Amino acid sequence: MSRRIPPPGGTVHDTVRLRSDWRPGDGDLIVDLHRRGYAPEGARFGGAFPDYVGETVREARLDAPGH
């Protein structure tokens, strides 16, 4: 399932979609989004932070059937 959510201002961008199913590569995307999103916060979120996010995603077993 997926649905479009209009951003503030009412414009809709086809590149933004919310979905409830897990797809191959989503875990890597989550790690990358955290890495890029937190990069401006400085060294505190560099280094081992992406590894921590990846470990958390793996431990949550989001890719397991039924999740």
C-alpha positions in Angstrom: 0.0 0.0 0.0 1.2 3.5 -0.7 -0.3 6.9 -0.8 0.6 10.4 -1.8 0.9 13.0 1.0 0.8 16.6 -0.3 3.5 18.8 1.3 2.7 22.1 2.9 1.4 24.5 0.3 -0.6 21.9 -1.5 1.8 21.0 -4.2 2.3 17.3 -4.9 5.7 15.8 -5.9 5.6 12.4 -7.6 9.0 11.5 -5.9 7.6 11.5 -2.4 5.5 8.5 -1.4 4.6 6.7 1.8 4.2 3.0 1.7 3.8 0.2 4.3 5.6 -2.6 2.6 9.3 -3.3 3.0 11.4 -3.6 -0.1 15.0 -4.7 -0.8 17.4 -1.9 -0.2 15.1 0.0 2.2 17.5 -0.7 5.1 20.4 0.9 3.2 18.2 3.8 2.3 17.3 4.4 6.0 20.9 4.4 7.0 21.9 6.7 4.1 19.0 9.2 5.0 20.2 9.2 8.6 23.8 9.8 7.6 22.9 12.7 5.3 20.3 14.1 7.6 22.5 14.2 10.7 25.7 15.2 8.9 25.2 18.9 9.6 25.1 18.1 13.3 28.9 17.5 13.3 31.2 14.7 14.3 28.9 13.5 17.0 26.8 11.8 14.3 29.6 10.8 12.0 31.9 7.8 12.2 30.0 5.0 14.0 26.5 6.6 13.8 25.5 5.1 10.4 26.7 1.7 11.7 24.5 2.1 14.8 21.5 2.9 12.6 22.2 -0.1 10.4 22.5 -2.4 13.4 19.2 -1.0 14.8 17.4 -1.7 11.4 18.8 -5.2 11.3 17.8 -5.9 14.9 14.3 -4.7 14.3 14.1 -7.3 11.5 12.0 -5.1 9.4 12.7 -7.2 6.4 11.3 -10.3 8.1 7.9 -11.7 6.8 5.0 -10.0 8.5 6.8 -6.8 9.4 
